[in-house]
Amino acid sequence: AVLLENAYATLDIGIADPVRLRVSGGAQPYRVGSGMLIADGAADGFERGALIFGPRQAFEATALAKLGFGKVSIEGFHLNARELPSSDSRTLINGLRADYAIAPDRFIGLSYGQVPRSEAPYVQAAPGGLGPATIIENGREGLGFWNAYLKLSPVKALPGLWIAADYARQRNGRINMRATGGRIEIGHAFSKTPWMPTLSYSYQRFSGDDPDTPELERFDPLFY
């Protein structure tokens, strides 16, 4: 058997300096911003093994089209994750993102995405928190999300110091869902130290379902 977990093709086209077009497709890793919503495109564990190490990252199928203008880029993406065969939610994500590259691995960006198809269920608390929770079949289908993100080096004299932040809003009118999530992280990369370690701290906050409201506020991490 030949098992390909990373198999994709990329075409780079220089239109007119500094405008360029990059088109790619296939099984490849893909990350939006610092990865709060879209980062890990493959599941591990169970019939695949390697649960603790999580070596698989590539999405099963991707279609990407990126138009760059110097440090600014606009990219459309279509993603199908490589989920476990025993629990495949058949989730598809279509989206658009805009990024400004300040420096290598330093950026500011905004993305919008939709889930046109998914069989992933959602759980909603019983009214007042009394009684069993409700399982919403295909709850993820129809989800729309906005995600703003950045990663900066705030002090020029300390290039190894960085700060990253994400904020996301999720809406799904089909099931009356409204959720928010965010995180902030600060760290330092010791590039001149043997083994180049990185030390960081992050704080994260995501909305959970409020049993005293008719809406569903449970945040969906998607492929975090």
N, C-alpha and C positions, 0 to 999 in steps of 0.2 A: 504494500500500500504506500502511496505517496500522499502525505498529509501536509498541506500548505496552509500555514496560519498567517503568513505575510506574503501576499502575491498581488502586486499592483503595478500599474504603469502610470507614468507622469510625462506630460508634454509641456515644455516651457516655450513660450512664444514672445519674443521681443517685438512689440508693436511699434513704438517710437519712444526713445529715451525721454523720461524714465518710466513710461507705461509698459507693463508686461502682463501677460496672461499665463496662468498655470492651470492646467486641467489634469485631473487624476482620477483613477477609479480602481476598485478592487478591494482586497482585504488588507487594511493598513491601520495603524494607530491614528487616533485623532483626538485632539484636545481643544476645548474652547476656553480661553483665558487661563486661569489657574486651575481649572478642572472641577469647579464646584458642582456642575451639572453634567458635563460631558467630558470624560477622561478615560474610563476603562471600558473598552468595547467588547470584552470577552469574560465569561464566567469561568471560575475554577472550582475544584472540589467535586465531591460526589463521584459520578462515573468518570470524570476527567482527572481526579487526583490533584495534588499540588495546591491544596486549599490555603495552607499557611504562607507559602511563598508567592502565590498569585502571579505566575510568570506570563500569563496570556494578557495581551493588551489590545490586539488588533480587532477592529470591527469585521464582521463577516463580509459585509459589502458596503462600499462607500462610493459616492460620486461627488466630486469637488470641483468647483470652478472659482478661481481667485484672480481678481483684477487688481494690480498694484500700481500705485502712483508714487514712487519714491518710498517714503516711510508710511504712507497710508495705503490700506488695502481693504477691499470689499470682497467677501467670499460667500458663495452659496453652497450649502451642504445637504446631502441626503445620506442617512445612516441606517444601517440594519445591524444590530449587535449580534455577536456570536454567543448566544445564550446556551444554557445546558439543554440538550435534547429532551430531557425529562421534565423541564419546566420552562419551555420556550414561550415567552409572552407575545412573540411575533410583533414586537414594537418597531415601528418606523418613525424616524424623526426627519423633518425637513426644516431648514433654517437659513438665516442670513446673518452675517456678522460684519462689523466694521472695526478695524484696528489701526492704532497709530503706534509704530515701533519706535520707542525712544532710544533704545540701545538693545544689544543682544539680551534676550530674556527680560526686557523691561518694556512695558506696554500699557496702553489704555484702550479699552474696547467696549463694545456694546453688541449684544446678539439678541435675535428673536427667533423662536422656534415653535413648531407645531407638531403634534403627534396625530397623523391621519389614521393610523391603525395600531391597535394594541388590544391584547386580551388580558393585560395585567389587571387584577382586581384591586379595589380600594376598600379600606375598612373605615366605617363611620361609627362613632360612639352613639349609644342609645340615648334618647332624650333624657336629660337630667342625669346621665351617667348610670341609670338604673336599667338593668336587663342586659341581654346579649347584644353585642355590636352587630351592625348590618354590613354584609358583604355586598359591595357594588360590583357586579360583573362588568368586565371591560371598562373599569373606571378610568383608566389612563387615556383611553381613546378620546380625542378631541381636545386634549390639553394644549394650552398655549402658554408661553413663558417669555419674559424679558430677563436678561442677565447683563448687568454692568460689572466690569472688573478692571483691576489695575494692578501693576507691580512696578514699584519705583525704588530708586536709590535716593533717599532723602538728603544724605550728607555726602557732598563731593569728596571730602577728605577721607571718607570711609566707604570706598566702593564696594566692599563686601557686605555692607549693611543694606537690607532691603525690607520693604513693607508691601504687603499685598492685601487686597480687599475685594470682596464680591458681594453683590446684592441681587436677589432674584424675586420676581413676582410671578405667580402662577394663577391662571384662570381657566375654568372649564364650565361654560354656561350650561352644557348638557346635563351636568350633575350638580350645579350650584356650588362650585368649588372656588375658594379664594384662599391662597396661601402665600407666605413670604418666608424668605430665608436669607441668611447672610453670614459672613465670617470675615475676620481680620487676622492677619498673621504678620509677625515681625521676626526676622532672622538675620543671621550673619554667616557668610561663607568664608572659611579660613583658607583661602587659596594658596597661601605661602606656607602652610603647615603640612607636615607629612600626612598623606592620605586625604588631604583637603576636606576635613569634616565640615558639616553645616549644623548650626544650632538654631532652633526656631521655637516659637510659641504661638499658638493660635487659639482664638476664641470663636465659637460658632453658636448661632442661635437659629432655630427653625420652628415655625408655628406647628402646633399640634391641634387636633380636632377639639373644639369646644363643645361639650355636650349640651350647653345652654343656648346654642344658636342653631337655626335650621341649616346653615351653610356647612360645608366640609372645609376645614382649615388645615388638614393634614398635608404637610409639605412632602413632595415627591422628589427624592434625590436623583431620579433617573439613572444615569450611568456614572455616578460619582466615584 
